[in-house]
Amino acid sequence: MHIREFTEDDRDAVFRLRKVAFNGTKPSGPLLRPGSHGLLAEIDGRVAGVLGIGSYAQFYGGAAVPMGGIGGVAVDGAYRGRGIANALLDAALTTMREHGQPLSALYATVPTLYRRRGWERAGVFEWVELPMDRLLSVPKPAEPIPSRPAEKSDLPALHECYLEVARTIDGMADRRPPRFELDKVLEMDLVSVLPGPNGLRGYLTATREPGGDMGRLKVHDLIGVDVEAQLTLLASLASWAGLLEAVDLRITDPATVNLLGGTPLRYSVWTSTWMQRVVDLPAAVAARGWPRLANAAVDLEVVDDHAPWHAGLQRLVVEDGSVRVEPGGTGAVRLHARALGPWFSGAQNTHALRRAGLLEGDPADAVVLDQLTASPGTPRLADFF
Ligand SMILES: CC(C)(COP(=O)(O)OP(=O)(O)OC[C@H]1O[C@@H](n2cnc3c(N)ncnc32)[C@H](O)[C@@H]1OP(=O)(O)O)[C@@H](O)C(=O)NCCC(=O)NCCS
């Protein structure tokens, strides 16, 4: 088996393989889009498997950490079950590291495949269904902000408005070009902006899609930098009452959902989970934002057969407001590769990782890891009354 980066010459073979795997249609554009590259595995000169890597960055602690987004993993049906996907993932780890991507994320249809290579569930992507009565019961803004349709000249301000919110939510992409094309926003059916004194106070993007008698309204972003902006945009959605029974809202800012005071006990949310892997621990730690803690250190032993460059004894050092990982130490806390993603994202604290068999060592040593990511999770009850 030979693994190499694919080029435009491989376009037909790669698209054919993906079409069979995902039952899609063959795209008309080029294989290599700006901000993406990929690997293929060849056997006897035939393309046997493919994997795509997009160049993204995720906000953690307010800093954008470069991330390789894995997608389009497919192996020819005639070659399955002989380790091609495993080999592509191993090669992808090396490639991402070389491209300065210390993190990786993916949406898995086959989680087992990725778990064995060190990815683990680390966050969610969600849509919520908002029935019209809930939108109609949202408090009106004290002073509605006049909205207008977006123009091309608004795009930088629209991105800046998104970033103002996204950089405060761990895990969110920074939507950097070239992987994200800002101009594409204007292809949506509804793009309205709320002008403010300095840039935009908010914006809303939505598309009309099939479903039911009258179709659906899918709101991709509802972003407001303050409560009045969010209430103004929510009120604008209520104008669809009569025509639509509900609106679908992608949860970009979880705070918006909390403004829907009329939310009953139960409501519909569609959750997709994403998996994360730390590709290069020292580089990922250096790129992330961290809270200012007192000086401290944790001695780690990283167990990672697929990323040997960061496996073994490592010391996480908090010193004078900065955090770094350097080789050495006693290995007091043993972290398995699959613990790194959910720890880094804050999805799991060390207690949960320990119960999952992914972390060992004295809890007193591990405590700094929890303080750093401040991972409270969702406050929870398992008793109903
Ligand atoms: C999933 C797919 C890429 C696996 O390719 P493959 O070359 O056969 O995989 P490998 O032989 O390298 O096996 C990798 C591991 O994943 C496991 N695995 C593979 N397919 C699996 C499946 N459908 N369900 C559960 N586990 C699976 C294997 O058991 C193996 O485990 P091991 O390392 O412990 O032996 C291939 O079946 C495929 O193209 N499927 C259709 C497209 C798809 O679902 N892609 C994944 C998108 S997220």
The ligand as an ORCA input file, in Angstrom:
! r2SCAN-3c Opt
* xyz 0 1
  C     -15.461      2.908      7.378
  C     -14.426      2.538      6.303
  C     -13.707      3.816      5.877
  C     -13.423      1.581      6.945
  O     -12.388      1.287      6.019
  P     -11.481     -0.046      6.141
  O     -10.246      0.165      5.342
  O     -12.279     -1.235      5.879
  O     -11.102     -0.004      7.698
  P      -9.884     -0.767      8.385
  O      -9.722     -2.114      7.757
  O      -8.678      0.099      8.414
  O     -10.470     -0.956      9.844
  C     -10.303      0.041     10.816
  C     -10.949     -0.339     12.128
  O     -12.297      0.134     12.120
  C     -13.209     -0.930     12.326
  N     -14.334     -0.730     11.405
  C     -14.270     -0.603     10.069
  N     -15.503     -0.417      9.572
  C     -16.351     -0.433     10.609
  C     -17.755     -0.284     10.738
  N     -18.548     -0.071      9.687
  N     -18.291     -0.352     11.987
  C     -17.505     -0.549     13.081
  N     -16.157     -0.686     13.000
  C     -15.595     -0.633     11.791
  C     -12.437     -2.198     11.969
  O     -12.920     -3.293     12.697
  C     -11.016     -1.853     12.360
  O     -10.803     -2.060     13.732
  P      -9.361     -2.630     14.242
  O      -8.363     -1.561     13.913
  O      -9.556     -2.821     15.683
  O      -9.134     -3.877     13.470
  C     -15.054      1.835      5.074
  O     -15.821      0.758      5.501
  C     -15.940      2.753      4.255
  O     -15.479      3.380      3.304
  N     -17.243      2.850      4.615
  C     -18.199      3.722      3.932
  C     -17.918      5.181      4.168
  C     -17.866      5.573      5.664
  O     -18.698      5.172      6.459
  N     -16.839      6.338      6.020
  C     -16.635      6.811      7.367
  C     -17.070      8.230      7.380
  S     -16.940      8.919      9.011
*
